[in-house]
């Protein structure tokens, strides 16, 4: 990501960090690993996931966005904390097996922290906050949040996972609470993550106070004064947009909104597959360009930090960052009717260094730069669908799958080694995942049998 690919390369790891990246030397070191015909690339950074919801994979399909999110929230009551931990741990294993080394995760139960740590992931776990109903005071919500943040910080001690907070969205967090959470985050040096400008239901609620969300507010006697603005303008007016804020989705945005994002320094999580599957649309990435329209280097020159996110497998079904890269390029090209809007190389950048920048962790990860953490993954070539390969970026984006990952190394530790077994769950050298499947299936049964 900071120099051209090396055709026959050698990466040296010392004390968990990258010591050098050069052309391979003639003598093969006795403690070296030859990955053969493969691409060794920076560890993938998935900037937006919900590991907790792994148990909801494929549970709610073909339901319009707003009823979908309402039912997803209602069904959370079916599980206990052990179930959530099993679900999040399974999801973290899926992430690592797919080459992910850092994650930006929004977690309601906090289980994502345990899952991420158990599998060795780095990144940020954001404690989710909901509160649209004024019957619970801001003080009560902040007191509860403070307890959860303290617990998350304690469990993340000595790991490379940081703690953030996630006021869920403009339609699930009321304005006085959103403002208070922004202040709380600044005071406690916590990064923020907010779902924003995702659906048309959200857009019309903010613009005119109408639509399905407004109707639900009416039924539940929730007070709502439409700000008559876009989501980005609204969040900016509440003081929650700054360089430590990650905005997720960004579909319903204008060039003015993008100017606000640029000026505030906020980053963006692009979730192309979730956006498509839930029928929410295609994020207008071309608006992020700071170069003239005729330039081919449009996204690369964007001054907004942008990373790729899978979103939860409840909406995406799999956490496969290769598929996410592929969707990013193909959706942009299809929607803009142009091949110049996004290249494979730009997609790989979004999935690695761009993601690290969006999480403000680019000094530690995102590229194979000497001095950074030894976070990388190895993608096997030579399969039926991956041979021949002429260009590494094209091979990764247009042909590779998460299942082609042969190894994932985090901080110099081999966290996933596909050579260990034909069973994915047995390929984690330091983690015994046996027993997890039973708990996951029992949690899935409770999901299946849940009734309102
Ligand atoms: Zn999300």
Boltz pocket constraint, residues with backbone or C-beta under 6 A from the ligand:
constraints:
  - pocket:
      binder: B
      contacts: [[A, 48], [A, 49], [A, 50], [A, 106], [A, 195], [A, 248], [A, 311], [A, 312]]
      max_distance: 6.0
